[in-house]
Amino acid sequence: MSVRYIESKKTFLLQTKNSTYQMKVSDYGYLLHLYYGERLEDEDLSYLIQLQDRGFSPNPNEAGNDRTFSLDFLPQEFSSDGSCDYRLSSIEVKNGDGSYAFVGKAAKHEIYAGKYSLEGLPSLWAADQDRVDTLEIWLTDPATQLTAVLCYSVFEEKDIITRAVKVINESEETIYLNRIMSMTMDFMDSDYDFIHFDGRHTMEREWSRNPLAYGIQNVGSFRGASSHQHNPFAILCERGASEDDGRCYGFSFVYSGNFMCKVEKDQYDQTRIVMGIHPKHFSYQLKPGERFTAPEVVLAYSGKGLTHLTHLYHRVYRENLCKSPYVRKERPILINSWEAAYFDFDEAKLLEIAKEAVDMGVELFVLDDGWFGNRNDDNAALGDWDVNTAKLPRGLGGLSEDIHEMGLNFGLWIEPEMVSENSELYRKHPDWCLQMPRRQPSRGRYQLVLDLSREDVRDYIVTSINSVLDSARIEYVKWDMNRFITDAWSAIVEKEKQGEIYHRYILGLYDIMNRIILTHPEILFCGCSGGGGRFDPGMLYYQPQIWCSDNTDAVCRLKIQYGTTFVYPVSAMESHVSVCPNHQTGRTVPLETRGITAMDGILGYELDSTKLTEEEKRICRQQVEAYKRNYPLIVYGDYYRLTNPYTFSEYVAWEHVSRNRDEALISLVLTEKEANDAQRYVKAKGLNPQMQYQVDGMEGSLSGQALMSAGLPVPGKLMQYEAVQYHIKAL
C-alpha cells in the first residue's frame, strides 16, 4: 500500500509515485512532521528531529526536567493550542470549563484502501483506475477527551495527497470550536517564496510572489465566499524556483466560503503554513457526542518547478473532482445575451441574436438576467422565479422551442441564493434573508442574501429552480451570486450558534446544489459570482466550468487567465469574445486576438450578433472551427505558461501540448510595440527533443530540440494587441 505504519520506529510513511510524506509519534505521544518532498525509499527520517534546550520555550509537564523537548520549535502535524506552542495553531477550543486549550496525543490510527468521505462537503473522489489509500490518526486531548481525527488520502499515481480533519467531542460538556485548520505543515527551513493570487472584481487571481519574512503573512476571505480578492490556493517554493526547476508545494482548499491561509517564519528560521476556514465570526458549538467536519486541502509537490505542479493539479481536478458528466464531454460554443442586451430585450430581439449567431458557428444560446418577475433592472424580483410574460409571452418553453428549431441548444441564467426587497418573496418572507435584529440590512447590488442555513429556504429554492428547469428544454445554466454576505444572523438559530452561520450557509448551498445540479446531469452548469468571485474547487465539484471574470477585455484576460492556470485546468475557465470598445475598459483589440485569448478556456461569445458585419461573422466562424479542431489539445493537453506578464512586457504566450507530445499549439499576444523594435523569439516547451515537427506556415521541419532551444520568430509585422498561433505537429 501507499500508506504504512512502521511500528518499531513509530513512523507513518505516505508514498506517491514521486513524493514521500513522513511523520512520527514522539516519545510523549505528540505527532511530529518529518518530511514532505522528493520520493525516498523506506528511510527513517527521525534523525531530522534535533532536540536542544531553547530558552523561553516551555516544555510539556510529562517531559519532566527534559528541557530539550518543546512544542514551541518541534515540527508538528496538528499544532496544539494553549500549551507550549506560540506559533500558528491548528485549532482553538473553548472547553466546558471555560479554558482555551487542546493538546492532542496520538491515540490510535487506521489504514484502509480507498478515499475517505466528508459528510456534506465536496472533496476529491477515487476513479476506478486510481490507486488510493487512506490514513486516519486520532489525536485525543487526555484532559478533555476532545479528539481531532487527521485524514490523509494518497492518490499514488497522480502524486496527490489530500488532508482533512474531523473533530469529535467525546467529553460530557459542550465545547465551542473557534478555529479549525484543515491542514498544518511545518518545514525545518524558510528559504521560500510565498505565491498567492490576489485581485478584485473584474481583475481576479493576479499573481503575487514574495519571499518569506519573519512573522506572519496572511491571505483569505471572510466575505462569505472564496472571493475575488484572494483565491483559496497558495504555493510555497524555494527561492529561485522557476516554471521548469525548483521545489514547489501547492495547497488548494476545496471550499467555497470563508477561508484563511497563513504562513509563519519563526524565530528559528522554520516555516509553518496553515489553511482552513477563516476564524473570524466562526464559533461552532459541539455538544457531547457531536462532531465537526472540516473541508479538504489538496496537496501537491513538484521537484521540477511550477509547471509540473500545475500539471498535477490540472489532471486531478479534471479527473477526480467534478461530478458532472460534462467534464468528459466537448462543451458547446455559446453566445450569451448579457452584453448584447442587458435587461432591454423581448422575445423577438433574443430570436434575432440567436438566428445571426448560427452563422458564427455558435451551438448554444444563453438567456441571461431579466427573464423573470418584474425584472427590468437589478433592483427587483430576485426570488420570484416566474417568467416575465411581458418580455416572453410564450414563456421559456416557447422561446426554447424556437431556439431549438434553429439548431441551437438553450441556456438560462439564475441567481437562486438572493432576494430583492422589491419582490413577492421578500414581502411574504422577510425573515428568510440574513439580517441582524435591530439593524437595517446592508445591501449589495440592491439585493439581500437568503438564509441557506434554513431548511424551508432551501426547499423553496430547490422546488422553484427545479420547476424552472423542468418547464422547458434547457441544456445550460449559469448559476450566479452577485453580492457577498453581510449581516450573518439567522432568525431561527439560537444565539449560541450564530457563529456557525457562515459555514452553515455554505453547507446549505452544497445541499441545494446536490438537489438541483446533481439531479440534472443532462444540464451543463456554469458557476459565476460576479465573474470569478467564487472560483474554487468546491464549486468545480458541481460545475465543470466557471465564468472566469466579468472583465471580457482580452488584454486584461491575459493576466486573469495566467493566474488561474496555476491550479485550475483550462476546462474550468469559461472565456468569451466580446465587442470593442470593451464594455469594462473601453479598449479596442482585434477580433482575432479576442478569439485567441478566449480559446485559452471554454470558448464563447458575449455580444450582439445582429451588429456584426458579415466579415466579422466569418472570422468568428473560423475561430469556432479552429477551436473545435484543437479542442482535445486545448482542454486535455498539458499546459505551459511561456511568459510571465508581470515580469515580461513584450508579449504573453502560452502553449498546449498533447500528452504524447506529438502536437502543440502556441498562442501569443503582442502586448507592447515599439517602432523598429528588436526581433523576438518564442520557445516551445514540452516537446520531444528527438522528434521532427511541422509548423503550420513554415516549410520543412524542425526538431523538438530546436523549437525548445532556438524557438520560433515572432512576426515583426505584428502590431500592438495583435496575436498569432503556431500549430505544431509531429511528422
C-alpha positions in Angstrom: 0.0 0.0 0.0 1.0 3.6 -0.4 0.4 4.2 3.3 2.3 2.3 6.0 3.0 2.4 9.7 6.4 1.3 11.0 5.7 0.1 14.5 9.4 -0.1 15.5 10.0 3.5 14.6 6.5 4.8 15.3 6.6 6.5 11.9 3.9 6.9 9.3 5.0 6.7 5.6 2.9 8.0 2.7 4.3 7.4 -0.8 3.1 8.7 -4.1 4.9 7.9 -7.4 7.3 10.8 -6.9 6.9 12.1 -3.4 7.3 10.9 0.2 5.4 12.2 3.3 6.6 11.1 6.7 5.6 11.7 10.3 6.4 10.3 13.7 4.8 9.7 17.1 7.2 11.2 19.6 8.2 9.6 23.0 5.5 11.7 24.7 2.8 10.9 22.1 2.8 14.1 20.0 2.6 13.7 16.3 5.6 15.3 14.6 6.1 16.1 11.0 9.4 14.8 9.5 9.4 15.3 5.7 7.4 16.1 2.5 9.3 16.2 -0.7 11.1 14.1 -3.3 10.4 10.3 -3.0 12.7 8.4 -0.7 12.7 4.6 -0.3 12.0 3.2 3.2 14.3 5.6 5.0 13.7 6.6 8.6 13.9 10.3 8.8 13.6 10.5 12.6 17.1 11.9 12.8 15.9 15.2 11.4 14.3 15.9 14.8 17.1 17.6 16.8 16.4 18.4 20.4 18.0 21.2 22.4 17.3 23.5 25.2 15.7 26.6 23.8 15.4 29.5 26.3 11.8 30.6 26.9 10.4 27.7 25.0 8.4 25.8 27.6 8.2 22.0 28.0 5.1 19.8 28.5 4.7 18.5 32.0 5.3 14.9 31.1 8.8 15.8 29.8 9.8 16.3 33.4 13.1 18.2 33.5 13.8 17.4 29.9 14.2 21.0 28.7 15.1 19.9 25.1 11.6 18.8 24.2 9.3 21.8 23.4 6.4 22.1 21.0 7.5 25.7 20.5 10.0 24.6 17.9 9.3 21.0 17.0 7.6 20.4 13.6 4.0 19.1 14.1 1.2 17.7 12.1 -1.5 19.4 14.0 -0.3 22.1 16.3 -1.7 22.4 19.8 -3.2 25.4 21.4 -3.0 26.8 24.9 0.1 24.8 25.8 3.7 25.1 24.7 3.5 26.3 21.2 3.3 30.0 20.5 3.2 29.7 16.7 0.1 29.5 14.5 -2.3 27.0 16.0 -4.4 24.4 14.1 -7.3 24.6 16.5 -8.8 26.8 19.1 -11.3 25.4 21.5 -13.3 26.9 24.4 -13.8 23.9 26.7 -16.7 23.3 29.0 -14.8 24.7 32.0 -14.0 27.9 30.2 -10.4 27.1 29.4 -8.9 27.5 25.9 -6.7 24.6 25.2 -6.3 21.5 23.0 -3.3 19.2 23.4 -3.8 16.2 21.2 -1.8 13.0 21.5 -1.8 10.0 19.1 -4.4 7.6 20.4 -4.9 5.2 17.5 -4.8 5.0 13.7 -6.5 3.2 10.9 -5.2 2.4 7.3 -7.6 1.3 4.6 -7.9 1.2 0.8 -10.0 3.9 -0.8 -10.7 7.5 -0.2 -12.2 9.0 3.0 -15.5 10.8 2.7 -16.6 14.2 4.2 -20.2 14.5 5.1 -21.9 17.4 3.4 -18.7 18.7 1.8 -17.2 18.3 -1.7 -13.9 16.5 -2.0 -11.8 14.5 -4.4 -13.1 11.1 -5.2 -11.3 8.0 -6.5 -12.0 6.8 -10.0 -12.0 3.1 -10.8 -8.5 3.2 -12.2 -7.0 5.1 -9.3 -5.0 3.6 -6.5 -5.9 5.5 -3.3 -5.2 4.6 0.3 -6.2 6.4 3.4 -4.7 7.0 6.8 -6.7 8.3 9.8 -5.0 9.3 13.0 -6.9 10.1 16.2 -5.3 12.8 18.3 -7.1 13.0 21.7 -6.6 15.5 24.5 -6.4 13.4 27.6 -7.8 16.2 29.8 -10.9 16.9 27.8 -11.4 13.8 25.6 -11.8 16.1 22.6 -10.5 14.3 19.5 -9.2 15.5 16.2 -9.1 12.8 13.5 -6.5 13.7 10.9 -7.4 12.2 7.5 -4.9 11.6 4.7 -5.7 10.1 1.3 -2.9 9.2 -1.1 -3.5 9.3 -4.9 -0.4 7.3 -5.6 -0.2 7.6 -9.4 -1.4 11.2 -9.5 1.2 12.4 -6.9 -1.5 14.0 -4.8 -2.2 13.8 -1.0 -5.4 15.2 0.5 -5.9 16.2 4.1 -8.9 16.9 6.2 -9.9 17.0 9.9 -12.9 15.7 11.9 -13.4 17.0 15.4 -15.3 14.8 17.8 -16.5 15.9 21.2 -16.2 12.8 23.4 -16.4 14.7 26.6 -19.5 15.2 28.8 -19.5 19.0 28.3 -20.4 21.4 25.5 -17.4 22.9 23.8 -17.0 25.7 21.2 -14.7 25.2 18.2 -13.5 28.7 17.4 -10.8 27.8 14.9 -10.1 24.7 12.9 -7.4 24.4 10.2 -7.8 21.6 7.7 -4.1 21.4 7.2 -0.9 22.4 9.1 2.6 21.8 7.6 5.9 22.6 9.2 9.1 23.0 7.3 12.5 23.0 9.1 13.8 25.8 6.8 12.4 29.0 5.5 14.2 29.9 2.3 10.8 30.0 0.4 8.7 32.4 -1.7 5.0 32.6 -1.0 2.9 32.7 -4.1 -0.8 33.6 -3.9 -3.4 35.0 -6.1 -5.0 38.4 -5.2 -7.4 40.6 -7.1 -10.7 42.4 -7.1 -13.9 42.2 -9.1 -13.1 42.3 -12.8 -9.4 41.6 -12.1 -9.2 38.3 -10.3 -6.4 35.9 -9.4 -3.5 38.2 -10.0 -0.2 36.5 -9.4 1.8 37.7 -6.4 5.2 36.3 -5.3 7.1 37.4 -2.2 9.9 36.0 -0.1 9.0 34.9 3.4 9.9 37.3 6.1 9.9 36.9 9.9 6.4 37.0 11.2 3.1 36.0 9.6 1.9 36.5 6.0 -1.9 36.1 5.6 -4.4 35.8 2.7 -8.0 34.8 3.0 -11.7 35.9 2.8 -14.4 36.5 5.3 -16.9 37.7 2.7 -18.9 34.5 2.8 -17.4 33.3 -0.4 -13.9 32.4 -1.6 -13.9 35.9 -3.2 -12.4 38.0 -6.0 -9.8 39.3 -3.6 -8.0 36.1 -2.7 -8.2 32.6 -4.1 -8.0 29.5 -1.8 -4.8 28.3 -3.3 -1.2 29.0 -2.4 2.3 27.9 -3.3 5.5 27.7 -1.3 8.5 27.3 -3.5 12.2 27.6 -2.9 13.9 30.9 -3.8 14.8 30.8 -7.5 12.3 28.2 -8.4 11.0 28.7 -11.9 8.4 27.2 -14.2 10.9 24.4 -15.0 13.1 24.0 -11.9 12.9 24.0 -8.1 10.9 22.5 -5.2 7.3 23.7 -5.1 4.5 22.9 -2.7 0.8 23.5 -3.6 -2.1 23.9 -1.1 -5.6 24.0 -2.6 -8.7 24.4 -0.4 -11.8 22.6 -1.5 -14.3 25.0 0.0 -16.4 27.9 -1.3 -16.8 30.1 1.8 -14.6 32.0 4.3 -11.0 30.7 4.3 -7.6 31.6 5.6 -4.1 30.7 4.6 -1.3 31.9 6.9 2.5 31.4 6.7 4.8 32.0 9.6 8.5 32.2 9.6 9.5 31.7 13.2 12.4 32.7 15.4 14.4 29.6 14.4 14.0 30.1 10.7 11.4 27.5 10.4 8.1 27.7 8.4 4.6 26.8 9.3 1.7 27.1 6.8 -1.9 26.5 7.9 -5.1 26.5 5.7 -8.7 26.2 6.7 -12.0 28.0 7.5 -11.4 31.7 8.4 -11.8 32.0 12.2 -13.4 35.5 12.0 -17.1 35.2 13.2 -16.7 31.5 13.4 -17.7 29.6 16.6 -19.2 26.1 16.3 -21.0 24.5 19.2 -20.3 20.8 19.8 -22.4 19.1 22.4 -21.3 15.7 23.8 -21.1 13.2 21.1 -21.3 15.7 18.2 -18.7 16.2 15.6 -17.5 18.8 13.1 -16.0 18.0 9.7 -13.5 20.5 8.2 -13.1 20.8 4.4 -10.3 19.2 2.4 -6.9 20.6 1.3 -5.3 19.1 -1.8 -1.5 18.9 -1.5 0.9 18.5 -4.4 4.7 18.5 -4.5 6.9 19.2 -7.5 10.7 19.0 -7.6 10.5 20.2 -11.2 9.2 23.7 -10.9 5.8 25.4 -11.1 4.7 23.9 -14.5 4.9 20.4 -13.2 2.9 21.4 -10.1 0.3 22.9 -12.4 0.1 19.6 -14.4 -0.5 17.6 -11.2 -3.5 19.9 -10.2 -4.9 20.1 -13.7 -5.0 16.3 -14.1 -6.5 15.5 -10.7 -9.1 18.3 -11.0 -10.1 17.2 -14.5 -10.4 13.5 -13.4 -11.2 13.4 -9.7 -13.2 16.5 -8.7 -16.3 17.4 -10.8 -19.3 15.1 -10.6 -20.9 16.4 -13.9 -20.7 14.1 -16.9 -19.9 17.3 -18.9 -16.4 17.2 -17.5 -15.7 14.4 -20.1 -17.8 15.9 -22.9 -17.0 18.5 -25.5 -18.6 21.8 -24.3 -20.8 23.7 -26.7 -19.9 27.1 -28.2 -22.3 29.6 -26.7 -23.5 33.1 -27.1 -24.7 34.9 -24.0 -27.3 37.7 -24.1 -25.9 39.9 -21.3 -23.5 42.3 -23.0 -25.8 42.1 -26.1 -29.0 43.3 -24.4 -28.6 43.5 -20.6 -32.2 43.9 -19.3 -33.5 45.5 -22.5 -34.9 42.7 -24.6 -38.1 40.9 -25.7 -38.6 37.6 -27.4 -38.1 39.0 -30.9 -34.8 40.6 -30.1 -33.5 37.4 -28.5 -34.5 35.3 -31.5 -32.7 37.7 -33.8 -29.5 37.4 -31.8 -29.8 33.6 -31.9 -30.5 33.5 -35.6 -27.5 35.6 -36.5 -25.3 33.5 -34.2 -26.0 30.4 -36.2 -23.8 31.8 -39.0 -21.0 32.3 -36.5 -20.8 28.6 -35.7 -22.5 29.0 -32.2 -24.2 25.9 -30.8 -26.0 27.3 -27.7 -27.9 30.4 -26.9 -28.0 31.6 -23.3 -30.6 34.0 -21.9 -29.0 36.0 -19.1 -30.6 38.1 -16.4 -34.0 39.8 -16.8 -36.4 37.0 -17.8 -38.4 36.6 -14.6 -40.7 38.6 -12.4 -40.7 42.4 -12.6 -37.0 42.3 -13.5 -36.2 45.3 -15.8 -33.1 46.3 -13.8 -31.1 44.9 -10.9 -33.3 46.4 -8.2 -36.2 43.9 -8.2 -37.7 40.4 -8.5 -34.8 38.2 -7.3 -36.5 35.2 -5.7 -39.6 35.4 -7.9 -38.8 32.6 -10.4 -41.9 33.1 -12.7 -41.4 34.1 -16.3 -41.9 37.7 -17.2 -44.6 37.2 -19.9 -44.4 40.9 -21.0 -41.0 40.0 -22.4 -41.6 36.3 -23.1 -45.3 35.9 -23.8 -44.9 32.2 -24.6 -42.7 31.5 -21.6 -39.4 29.8 -21.6 -40.9 26.8 -23.3 -41.9 28.8 -26.4 -38.6 30.6 -26.6 -36.6 27.4 -26.1 -38.7 25.6 -28.8 -37.9 28.4 -31.4 -34.2 28.3 -30.4 -34.0 24.6 -30.9 -35.7 24.8 -34.3 -32.7 27.0 -35.4 -30.4 24.1 -34.4 -29.2 25.7 -31.2 -29.4 24.5 -27.6 -30.9 26.8 -25.0 -29.4 28.0 -21.7 -30.6 30.2 -18.8 -29.2 32.5 -16.1 -30.3 32.1 -12.5 -29.3 33.6 -9.1 -31.1 31.4 -6.6 -29.2 32.5 -3.4 -30.5 36.1 -3.4 -33.7 38.1 -2.9 -34.7 41.6 -3.8 -36.6 43.7 -1.3 -38.9 44.6 -4.1 -40.1 41.0 -4.7 -43.1 38.9 -3.8 -40.8 36.5 -1.9 -39.4 39.2 0.4 -42.8 40.7 1.1 -44.0 37.2 2.1 -40.9 36.1 4.0 -38.7 39.0 5.1 -37.2 36.7 7.8 -35.8 34.4 5.1 -32.8 36.6 4.5 -29.7 37.1 6.6 -30.2 40.3 8.6 -29.4 41.3 12.2 -32.1 42.3 14.7 -32.5 46.0 15.5 -30.4 46.9 12.4 -31.3 47.9 8.9 -29.6 45.4 6.5 -26.7 46.4 4.3 -27.2 45.9 0.5 -25.1 44.8 -2.4 -26.4 45.4 -5.9 -29.6 46.3 -4.0 -30.2 42.7 -3.0 -30.1 40.6 0.2 -28.8 37.1 0.8 -31.2 34.3 1.6 -30.5 32.3 4.7 -29.4 29.0 3.3 -28.9 27.5 6.8 -32.7 27.2 6.9 -34.3 24.0 5.5 -37.5 25.8 4.5 -35.5 28.4 2.4 -33.5 25.6 0.8 -36.7 23.7 0.0 -38.2 26.8 -1.6 -35.1 27.3 -3.8 -34.9 23.7 -4.9 -38.6 23.5 -5.7 -38.6 26.8 -7.6 -35.5 26.2 -9.6 -36.3 22.6 -10.5 -39.7 23.8 -11.7 -38.0 26.3 -14.0 -35.6 23.7 -15.3 -38.4 21.3 -16.0 -40.5 23.9 -17.8 -38.5 24.0 -21.0 -35.7 22.2 -22.9 -32.7 23.7 -21.1 -29.2 22.4 -21.7 -27.1 25.0 -19.9 -27.5 27.1 -16.7 -25.3 29.9 -15.5 -25.6 30.0 -11.7 -24.7 33.5 -10.4 -24.1 35.1 -7.0 -23.8 38.8 -7.2 -23.0 40.0 -3.7 -21.1 38.8 -0.7 -22.5 38.1 2.8 -23.0 40.7 5.5 -25.4 40.7 8.5 -24.7 37.0 9.1 -27.6 36.3 11.5 -30.4 33.8 11.2 -33.8 34.3 12.6 -34.3 30.7 13.7 -30.8 29.8 15.1 -30.3 30.2 18.8 -27.8 32.9 19.9 -25.2 30.4 21.0 -25.0 29.1 17.4 -24.9 32.4 15.4 -21.2 31.9 14.9 -22.0 28.9 12.7 -24.0 30.9 10.1 -21.2 31.5 7.5 -20.4 27.8 7.5 -24.0 26.6 7.6 -24.7 28.9 4.6 -22.0 27.0 2.6 -23.3 23.6 3.8 -26.8 24.7 2.7 -25.5 25.8 -0.7 -23.9 22.5 -1.2 -27.1 20.7 -0.2 -29.1 22.8 -2.7 -26.6 22.0 -5.5 -26.8 18.3 -4.6 -30.5 18.5 -5.1 -30.5 20.7 -8.3 -27.3 20.2 -10.1 -26.6 16.6 -9.4 -30.2 15.7 -10.2 -29.9 17.3 -13.6 -26.9 15.6 -15.1 -28.2 16.4 -18.6 -27.6 20.2 -18.0 -24.3 21.9 -18.2 -23.9 24.2 -15.2 -21.5 27.1 -15.2 -20.6 28.8 -11.9 -20.4 32.5 -11.5 -20.1 35.1 -8.8 -19.8 38.5 -10.4 -17.4 36.5 -12.6 -14.6 35.0 -10.6 -15.8 35.7 -7.0 -16.3 32.0 -6.2 -13.8 30.3 -8.5 -12.8 27.4 -6.2 -12.6 23.6 -6.2 -15.8 23.4 -4.1 -17.8 25.0 -7.0 -15.9 22.8 -9.5 -17.2 19.7 -7.7 -20.6 20.6 -9.0 -20.0 22.7 -12.1 -17.3 21.8 -14.7 -16.7 25.4 -15.7 -16.9 28.8 -14.1 -17.2 32.3 -15.7 -13.6 33.4 -15.3 -14.3 37.1 -14.9 -16.9 39.8 -15.7 -14.0 41.5 -17.4 -14.1 40.5 -21.1 -11.2 42.7 -22.2 -8.8 40.4 -24.0 -5.7 42.1 -22.7 -6.9 42.1 -19.1 -7.9 38.4 -19.5 -4.2 37.6 -20.3 -3.3 38.2 -16.6 -6.5 36.8 -15.2 -6.2 33.6 -17.1 -2.4 33.4 -16.4 -3.0 33.3 -12.6 -6.0 31.0 -12.9 -4.0 28.3 -14.8 -1.6 27.7 -11.9 -4.1 25.4 -10.3 -7.3 25.3 -12.4 -7.4 23.4 -15.7 -8.4 25.1 -19.0 -11.6 23.0 -18.9 -12.7 25.1 -15.9 -12.3 28.6 -17.4 -15.3 29.9 -19.4 -13.9 32.7 -21.6 -15.9 34.9 -24.1 -15.2 37.1 -27.1 -16.9 40.4 -26.6 -17.3 43.7 -28.6 -14.9 46.6 -28.8 -14.6 49.2 -27.4 -14.8 46.8 -24.5 -17.6 47.5 -22.0 -15.4 47.3 -19.0 -12.2 49.1 -20.1 -13.0 50.9 -23.4 -10.0 49.2 -25.0 -10.1 48.1 -28.7 -8.4 44.9 -29.6 -8.6 43.0 -32.9 -11.3 40.4 -33.2 -8.7 37.7 -34.0 -6.9 38.5 -30.7 -10.1 38.3 -28.7 -10.7 34.9 -30.2 -7.2 33.5 -29.5 -7.4 34.8 -25.9 -10.8 33.2 -25.4 -9.5 29.9 -26.7 -7.4 29.6 -23.6 -10.5 28.3 -21.9 -14.1 27.2 -22.8 -14.8 29.5 -25.8 -18.0 31.5 -26.1 -19.3 34.9 -27.3 -20.7 37.8 -25.3 -22.0 40.2 -27.9 -24.9 41.2 -30.1 -24.6 39.1 -33.2 -27.1 41.3 -35.1 -24.5 44.1 -35.1 -21.6 42.1 -36.6 -20.6 42.5 -40.2 -20.5 39.5 -42.5 -16.7 39.6 -42.3 -16.8 39.6 -38.5 -19.2 36.7 -38.5 -16.8 34.9 -40.9 -13.9 35.5 -38.5 -16.0 34.1 -35.6 -16.9 31.1 -37.6 -13.2 30.4 -38.3 -12.4 30.8 -34.6 -15.0 28.2 -33.7 -13.8 25.8 -36.4 -10.2 26.2 -35.2 -11.2 25.8 -31.5 -13.2 22.7 -32.2 -10.4 21.2 -34.3 -8.0 21.8 -31.5 -10.4 21.1 -28.6 -8.8 17.8 -27.3 -5.4 19.5 -27.4 -6.5 22.7 -25.6 -8.8 21.1 -23.0 -7.0 17.8 -22.2 -3.3 18.6 -23.1 -0.6 19.7 -20.8 -0.5 23.5 -20.2 2.7 25.6 -20.3 3.0 29.3 -19.4 5.7 30.5 -21.8 5.9 34.1 -20.4 5.0 35.9 -17.2 3.0 39.0 -17.9 4.1 40.5 -14.6 7.8 40.3 -15.3 8.0 40.3 -19.2 6.1 43.0 -21.0 6.7 42.5 -24.8 4.2 39.6 -25.3 2.2 37.0 -23.5 2.5 33.4 -24.7 1.1 30.0 -23.6 1.1 26.5 -25.0 -1.0 23.4 -25.1 0.9 20.1 -25.7 -0.7 16.7 -26.2 0.0 14.1 -23.6 2.1 12.0 -26.0 3.9 15.2 -27.2 3.1 14.8 -30.9 1.1 18.0 -31.2 1.3 21.5 -29.7 -0.5 24.9 -30.1 1.4 28.1 -29.1 -0.6 31.3 -28.7 1.0 34.7 -28.5 -0.4 38.2 -28.0 1.9 41.2 -28.6 1.3 43.5 -25.6 3.9 46.2 -26.3 5.1 47.5 -29.6 7.9 49.9 -30.4 9.0 51.3 -33.8 11.9 49.4 -35.4 11.9 47.1 -32.4 14.0 44.0 -31.7 13.3 40.6 -33.2 11.7 38.4 -30.6 11.5 34.6 -30.4 9.1 32.3 -28.5 10.5 29.0 -27.3 8.3 25.9 -27.1 8.2 23.6 -24.1 7.1 20.0 -23.5 8.1 18.6 -27.0 10.1 15.5 -27.7 13.6 16.7 -28.4 14.3 13.9 -30.9 11.0 14.2 -32.8 10.7 16.2 -36.0 7.8 18.7 -36.2 6.0 20.6 -38.9 5.0 24.1 -38.0 1.9 25.4 -40.0 3.0 28.1 -42.5 6.7 27.1 -42.5 8.5 24.9 -45.0 10.5 21.9 -43.9 10.6 20.5 -40.4 12.3 21.3 -37.1 13.3 19.1 -34.2 11.7 19.4 -30.9 15.1 20.4 -29.5 15.3 23.3 -32.0 11.8 24.5 -31.2 12.5 24.5 -27.5 16.1 25.8 -27.6 16.1 28.3 -30.5 12.4 28.9 -30.7 10.2 30.5 -33.4 10.4 34.1 -34.6 7.6 36.4 -33.5 6.4 38.1 -36.8 7.9 41.6 -37.0 4.7 42.9 -38.7 2.6 42.2 -35.6 1.1 45.4 -34.2 0.3 46.0 -30.5 -2.5 43.7 -29.3 -2.3 41.5 -32.4 -1.9 37.8 -31.9 -0.6 34.7 -33.7 -0.9 31.0 -33.2 1.6 28.3 -34.1 0.3 24.8 -34.7 3.0 22.2 -34.4 2.5 18.6 -35.5 5.0 15.7 -35.3 5.9 14.1 -38.7 
